[in-house]
Amino acid sequence: MRHATLLRTGLSALLVIGAWTAAGPVSASAAPAPAEPP
């Protein structure tokens, strides 16, 4: 079924985005980058 594959791909993308978001602050402190406004 193609629907199951699409769903699995979407979940994988969400996991990758979540990991990037969690690692974002760490990368920002490691490398000089403009800070987000509070």
PDB file of N, CA, C and O in Angstrom:
ATOM      1  N   MET A   1       0.842  -1.203   0.000  1.00  0.00           N
ATOM      2  CA  MET A   1       0.000   0.000   0.000  1.00  0.00           C
ATOM      3  C   MET A   1       0.873   1.247   0.000  1.00  0.00           C
ATOM      4  O   MET A   1       1.810   1.363   0.790  1.00  0.00           O
ATOM      5  N   ARG A   2       0.563   2.159  -0.876  1.00  0.00           N
ATOM      6  CA  ARG A   2       1.365   3.379  -0.964  1.00  0.00           C
ATOM      7  C   ARG A   2       1.107   4.287   0.229  1.00  0.00           C
ATOM      8  O   ARG A   2       1.993   5.032   0.646  1.00  0.00           O
ATOM      9  N   HIS A   3      -0.107   4.227   0.782  1.00  0.00           N
ATOM     10  CA  HIS A   3      -0.458   5.124   1.887  1.00  0.00           C
ATOM     11  C   HIS A   3       0.439   4.858   3.105  1.00  0.00           C
ATOM     12  O   HIS A   3       0.886   5.792   3.770  1.00  0.00           O
ATOM     13  N   ALA A   4       0.690   3.601   3.381  1.00  0.00           N
ATOM     14  CA  ALA A   4       1.527   3.264   4.538  1.00  0.00           C
ATOM     15  C   ALA A   4       2.943   3.795   4.336  1.00  0.00           C
ATOM     16  O   ALA A   4       3.572   4.274   5.279  1.00  0.00           O
ATOM     17  N   THR A   5       3.442   3.707   3.100  1.00  0.00           N
ATOM     18  CA  THR A   5       4.794   4.205   2.830  1.00  0.00           C
ATOM     19  C   THR A   5       4.858   5.712   3.018  1.00  0.00           C
ATOM     20  O   THR A   5       5.825   6.237   3.571  1.00  0.00           O
ATOM     21  N   LEU A   6       3.817   6.410   2.552  1.00  0.00           N
ATOM     22  CA  LEU A   6       3.780   7.870   2.723  1.00  0.00           C
ATOM     23  C   LEU A   6       3.770   8.211   4.198  1.00  0.00           C
ATOM     24  O   LEU A   6       4.482   9.113   4.640  1.00  0.00           O
ATOM     25  N   LEU A   7       2.960   7.486   4.961  1.00  0.00           N
ATOM     26  CA  LEU A   7       2.865   7.766   6.395  1.00  0.00           C
ATOM     27  C   LEU A   7       4.216   7.542   7.069  1.00  0.00           C
ATOM     28  O   LEU A   7       4.649   8.337   7.903  1.00  0.00           O
ATOM     29  N   ARG A   8       4.879   6.439   6.691  1.00  0.00           N
ATOM     30  CA  ARG A   8       6.179   6.138   7.302  1.00  0.00           C
ATOM     31  C   ARG A   8       7.197   7.217   6.941  1.00  0.00           C
ATOM     32  O   ARG A   8       7.996   7.623   7.784  1.00  0.00           O
ATOM     33  N   THR A   9       7.170   7.681   5.693  1.00  0.00           N
ATOM     34  CA  THR A   9       8.107   8.724   5.270  1.00  0.00           C
ATOM     35  C   THR A   9       7.844  10.007   6.044  1.00  0.00           C
ATOM     36  O   THR A   9       8.782  10.687   6.462  1.00  0.00           O
ATOM     37  N   GLY A  10       6.565  10.342   6.235  1.00  0.00           N
ATOM     38  CA  GLY A  10       6.218  11.550   6.979  1.00  0.00           C
ATOM     39  C   GLY A  10       6.701  11.464   8.420  1.00  0.00           C
ATOM     40  O   GLY A  10       7.214  12.440   8.968  1.00  0.00           O
ATOM     41  N   LEU A  11       6.537  10.296   9.031  1.00  0.00           N
ATOM     42  CA  LEU A  11       6.980  10.135  10.418  1.00  0.00           C
ATOM     43  C   LEU A  11       8.501  10.253  10.510  1.00  0.00           C
ATOM     44  O   LEU A  11       9.030  10.844  11.451  1.00  0.00           O
ATOM     45  N   SER A  12       9.193   9.689   9.531  1.00  0.00           N
ATOM     46  CA  SER A  12      10.658   9.791   9.538  1.00  0.00           C
ATOM     47  C   SER A  12      11.085  11.245   9.407  1.00  0.00           C
ATOM     48  O   SER A  12      12.012  11.691  10.082  1.00  0.00           O
ATOM     49  N   ALA A  13      10.398  11.990   8.527  1.00  0.00           N
ATOM     50  CA  ALA A  13      10.740  13.406   8.344  1.00  0.00           C
ATOM     51  C   ALA A  13      10.502  14.163   9.644  1.00  0.00           C
ATOM     52  O   ALA A  13      11.303  15.019  10.021  1.00  0.00           O
ATOM     53  N   LEU A  14       9.401  13.852  10.333  1.00  0.00           N
ATOM     54  CA  LEU A  14       9.121  14.525  11.605  1.00  0.00           C
ATOM     55  C   LEU A  14      10.219  14.223  12.619  1.00  0.00           C
ATOM     56  O   LEU A  14      10.635  15.107  13.368  1.00  0.00           O
ATOM     57  N   LEU A  15      10.685  12.982  12.644  1.00  0.00           N
ATOM     58  CA  LEU A  15      11.745  12.623  13.590  1.00  0.00           C
ATOM     59  C   LEU A  15      13.023  13.393  13.271  1.00  0.00           C
ATOM     60  O   LEU A  15      13.694  13.887  14.177  1.00  0.00           O
ATOM     61  N   VAL A  16      13.362  13.495  11.986  1.00  0.00           N
ATOM     62  CA  VAL A  16      14.584  14.212  11.598  1.00  0.00           C
ATOM     63  C   VAL A  16      14.456  15.681  11.966  1.00  0.00           C
ATOM     64  O   VAL A  16      15.392  16.276  12.500  1.00  0.00           O
ATOM     65  N   ILE A  17      13.285  16.272  11.678  1.00  0.00           N
ATOM     66  CA  ILE A  17      13.082  17.691  12.008  1.00  0.00           C
ATOM     67  C   ILE A  17      13.172  17.886  13.521  1.00  0.00           C
ATOM     68  O   ILE A  17      13.759  18.863  13.988  1.00  0.00           O
ATOM     69  N   GLY A  18      12.597  16.967  14.283  1.00  0.00           N
ATOM     70  CA  GLY A  18      12.664  17.072  15.741  1.00  0.00           C
ATOM     71  C   GLY A  18      14.101  16.991  16.237  1.00  0.00           C
ATOM     72  O   GLY A  18      14.479  17.709  17.163  1.00  0.00           O
ATOM     73  N   ALA A  19      14.896  16.131  15.636  1.00  0.00           N
ATOM     74  CA  ALA A  19      16.296  16.015  16.047  1.00  0.00           C
ATOM     75  C   ALA A  19      17.049  17.296  15.708  1.00  0.00           C
ATOM     76  O   ALA A  19      17.857  17.775  16.504  1.00  0.00           O
ATOM     77  N   TRP A  20      16.782  17.856  14.515  1.00  0.00           N
ATOM     78  CA  TRP A  20      17.433  19.106  14.132  1.00  0.00           C
ATOM     79  C   TRP A  20      17.058  20.220  15.094  1.00  0.00           C
ATOM     80  O   TRP A  20      17.906  21.015  15.498  1.00  0.00           O
ATOM     81  N   THR A  21      15.765  20.275  15.463  1.00  0.00           N
ATOM     82  CA  THR A  21      15.304  21.328  16.375  1.00  0.00           C
ATOM     83  C   THR A  21      15.980  21.170  17.737  1.00  0.00           C
ATOM     84  O   THR A  21      16.364  22.162  18.357  1.00  0.00           O
ATOM     85  N   ALA A  22      16.126  19.929  18.205  1.00  0.00           N
ATOM     86  CA  ALA A  22      16.749  19.697  19.505  1.00  0.00           C
ATOM     87  C   ALA A  22      18.237  20.040  19.451  1.00  0.00           C
ATOM     88  O   ALA A  22      18.792  20.542  20.429  1.00  0.00           O
ATOM     89  N   ALA A  23      18.882  19.774  18.323  1.00  0.00           N
ATOM     90  CA  ALA A  23      20.313  20.047  18.194  1.00  0.00           C
ATOM     91  C   ALA A  23      20.565  21.491  17.808  1.00  0.00           C
ATOM     92  O   ALA A  23      21.708  21.947  17.855  1.00  0.00           O
ATOM     93  N   GLY A  24      19.532  22.219  17.428  1.00  0.00           N
ATOM     94  CA  GLY A  24      19.688  23.607  16.999  1.00  0.00           C
ATOM     95  C   GLY A  24      20.420  24.468  18.015  1.00  0.00           C
ATOM     96  O   GLY A  24      21.438  25.071  17.675  1.00  0.00           O
ATOM     97  N   PRO A  25      19.931  24.549  19.266  1.00  0.00           N
ATOM     98  CA  PRO A  25      20.610  25.381  20.274  1.00  0.00           C
ATOM     99  C   PRO A  25      22.061  24.966  20.493  1.00  0.00           C
ATOM    100  O   PRO A  25      22.920  25.817  20.724  1.00  0.00           O
ATOM    101  N   VAL A  26      22.337  23.672  20.422  1.00  0.00           N
ATOM    102  CA  VAL A  26      23.711  23.203  20.633  1.00  0.00           C
ATOM    103  C   VAL A  26      24.601  23.699  19.501  1.00  0.00           C
ATOM    104  O   VAL A  26      25.713  24.170  19.745  1.00  0.00           O
ATOM    105  N   SER A  27      24.115  23.596  18.254  1.00  0.00           N
ATOM    106  CA  SER A  27      24.906  24.056  17.122  1.00  0.00           C
ATOM    107  C   SER A  27      25.066  25.566  17.181  1.00  0.00           C
ATOM    108  O   SER A  27      26.117  26.090  16.812  1.00  0.00           O
ATOM    109  N   ALA A  28      24.032  26.277  17.642  1.00  0.00           N
ATOM    110  CA  ALA A  28      24.093  27.736  17.707  1.00  0.00           C
ATOM    111  C   ALA A  28      25.153  28.170  18.711  1.00  0.00           C
ATOM    112  O   ALA A  28      25.857  29.152  18.475  1.00  0.00           O
ATOM    113  N   SER A  29      25.279  27.451  19.832  1.00  0.00           N
ATOM    114  CA  SER A  29      26.274  27.848  20.832  1.00  0.00           C
ATOM    115  C   SER A  29      27.673  27.425  20.381  1.00  0.00           C
ATOM    116  O   SER A  29      28.663  28.069  20.729  1.00  0.00           O
ATOM    117  N   ALA A  30      27.752  26.337  19.606  1.00  0.00           N
ATOM    118  CA  ALA A  30      29.065  25.882  19.156  1.00  0.00           C
ATOM    119  C   ALA A  30      29.584  26.797  18.044  1.00  0.00           C
ATOM    120  O   ALA A  30      30.771  27.125  18.012  1.00  0.00           O
ATOM    121  N   ALA A  31      28.705  27.206  17.143  1.00  0.00           N
ATOM    122  CA  ALA A  31      29.122  28.071  16.037  1.00  0.00           C
ATOM    123  C   ALA A  31      28.504  29.455  16.204  1.00  0.00           C
ATOM    124  O   ALA A  31      27.351  29.563  16.623  1.00  0.00           O
ATOM    125  N   PRO A  32      29.238  30.504  15.888  1.00  0.00           N
ATOM    126  CA  PRO A  32      28.676  31.852  16.011  1.00  0.00           C
ATOM    127  C   PRO A  32      27.512  32.039  15.053  1.00  0.00           C
ATOM    128  O   PRO A  32      27.647  31.852  13.844  1.00  0.00           O
ATOM    129  N   ALA A  33      26.360  32.413  15.613  1.00  0.00           N
ATOM    130  CA  ALA A  33      25.167  32.615  14.796  1.00  0.00           C
ATOM    131  C   ALA A  33      24.304  33.666  15.466  1.00  0.00           C
ATOM    132  O   ALA A  33      24.357  33.812  16.687  1.00  0.00           O
ATOM    133  N   PRO A  34      23.511  34.403  14.700  1.00  0.00           N
ATOM    134  CA  PRO A  34      22.634  35.416  15.300  1.00  0.00           C
ATOM    135  C   PRO A  34      21.636  34.768  16.255  1.00  0.00           C
ATOM    136  O   PRO A  34      21.011  33.763  15.917  1.00  0.00           O
ATOM    137  N   ALA A  35      21.491  35.337  17.429  1.00  0.00           N
ATOM    138  CA  ALA A  35      20.571  34.775  18.420  1.00  0.00           C
ATOM    139  C   ALA A  35      19.142  35.157  18.071  1.00  0.00           C
ATOM    140  O   ALA A  35      18.876  36.228  17.525  1.00  0.00           O
ATOM    141  N   GLU A  36      18.219  34.241  18.406  1.00  0.00           N
ATOM    142  CA  GLU A  36      16.807  34.524  18.137  1.00  0.00           C
ATOM    143  C   GLU A  36      16.286  35.553  19.145  1.00  0.00           C
ATOM    144  O   GLU A  36      16.701  35.543  20.304  1.00  0.00           O
ATOM    145  N   PRO A  37      15.395  36.427  18.720  1.00  0.00           N
ATOM    146  CA  PRO A  37      14.806  37.376  19.679  1.00  0.00           C
ATOM    147  C   PRO A  37      13.971  36.652  20.721  1.00  0.00           C
ATOM    148  O   PRO A  37      13.309  35.671  20.383  1.00  0.00           O
ATOM    149  N   PRO A  38      13.972  37.082  21.940  1.00  0.00           N
ATOM    150  CA  PRO A  38      13.231  36.383  22.999  1.00  0.00           C
ATOM    151  C   PRO A  38      11.721  36.459  22.790  1.00  0.00           C
ATOM    152  O   PRO A  38      10.959  35.921  23.593  1.00  0.00           O
TER     153      PRO A  38
END
